[in-house]
Amino acid sequence: DQQVKQNSPSLSVQEGRISILNCDYTNSMFDYFLWYKKYPAEGPTFLISISSIKDKNEDGRFTVFLNKSAKHLSLHIVPSQPGDSAVYFCAASVGNAGNMLTFGGGTRLMVKP
Amino acid sequence: KAGVTQTPRYLIKTRGQQVTLSCSPISGHRSVSWYQQTPGQGLQFLFEYFSETQRNKGNFPGRFSGRQFSNSRSEMNVSTLELGDSALYLCASSLPPGWDAGELFFGEGSRLTVL
């Protein structure tokens, strides 16, 4: 049973527009959420995170929203740039579980010039 | 500073063999985690080490094992390889658990092919 799901395997967006990547989770014990992006032939790179005590965290063009009641989080990228084209993974952890992350299956984002 | 280094980057083994993968974390990072990435299962947690002790273990059979040395370098071993073990094995390091928990720095991975 997948505890973290990214239901859209791919997303195509025009440069300059907003990209919205979605993630759902089922385990109510998760209290910390992260987004990673991955380019081909590279390891995942940390992008942004959010604690369950918040509902929004912003870092430059990237904003993560958390809706605990819906067990849903989303990553907004505004404006999208061609260099943002990558696979994006959401991940979740339980506070006392160290660095054991549960990852979603990933969404491939393509930003067209 | 240097990133996470994994060796070897690519390797091919046959069923029944065993393999050892190595990971050197970022200098100063004492926590090392291992993940398996496959097309069907995505990224799955294998185990985490801190101060030479295994802190957490994922849902993998006992054929998968690991260890951490006093210099924080880590190795993972897979014995009696099966075709399904073909995957990208990613190592990640971080500051001690609890410090920006979950913000992991990943290496480029070791791609294992089992024939």
Chai-1 contact restraints between the chains, C-beta under 6 A:
chainA,res_idxA,chainB,res_idxB,connection_type,confidence,min_distance_angstrom,max_distance_angstrom,comment,restraint_id
A,Y32,B,A101,contact,1.0,0.0,6.0,A-B,restraint_1
A,Y32,B,G102,contact,1.0,0.0,6.0,A-B,restraint_2
A,L34,B,G102,contact,1.0,0.0,6.0,A-B,restraint_3
A,E42,B,E108,contact,1.0,0.0,6.0,A-B,restraint_4
A,G43,B,L90,contact,1.0,0.0,6.0,A-B,restraint_5
A,G43,B,F106,contact,1.0,0.0,6.0,A-B,restraint_6
A,G43,B,G107,contact,1.0,0.0,6.0,A-B,restraint_7
A,G43,B,E108,contact,1.0,0.0,6.0,A-B,restraint_8
A,G43,B,G109,contact,1.0,0.0,6.0,A-B,restraint_9
A,P44,B,F106,contact,1.0,0.0,6.0,A-B,restraint_10
A,F46,B,E103,contact,1.0,0.0,6.0,A-B,restraint_11
A,S93,B,G102,contact,1.0,0.0,6.0,A-B,restraint_12
A,G98,B,E48,contact,1.0,0.0,6.0,A-B,restraint_13
A,G98,B,R55,contact,1.0,0.0,6.0,A-B,restraint_14
A,G98,B,N56,contact,1.0,0.0,6.0,A-B,restraint_15
A,G98,B,P97,contact,1.0,0.0,6.0,A-B,restraint_16
A,N99,B,S31,contact,1.0,0.0,6.0,A-B,restraint_17
A,N99,B,S33,contact,1.0,0.0,6.0,A-B,restraint_18
A,N99,B,E48,contact,1.0,0.0,6.0,A-B,restraint_19
A,N99,B,S94,contact,1.0,0.0,6.0,A-B,restraint_20
A,N99,B,P97,contact,1.0,0.0,6.0,A-B,restraint_21
A,N99,B,G102,contact,1.0,0.0,6.0,A-B,restraint_22
A,N99,B,L104,contact,1.0,0.0,6.0,A-B,restraint_23
A,M100,B,F45,contact,1.0,0.0,6.0,A-B,restraint_24
A,M100,B,E48,contact,1.0,0.0,6.0,A-B,restraint_25
A,M100,B,N56,contact,1.0,0.0,6.0,A-B,restraint_26
A,L101,B,G102,contact,1.0,0.0,6.0,A-B,restraint_27
A,F103,B,G42,contact,1.0,0.0,6.0,A-B,restraint_28
A,F103,B,L43,contact,1.0,0.0,6.0,A-B,restraint_29
A,G105,B,G42,contact,1.0,0.0,6.0,A-B,restraint_30
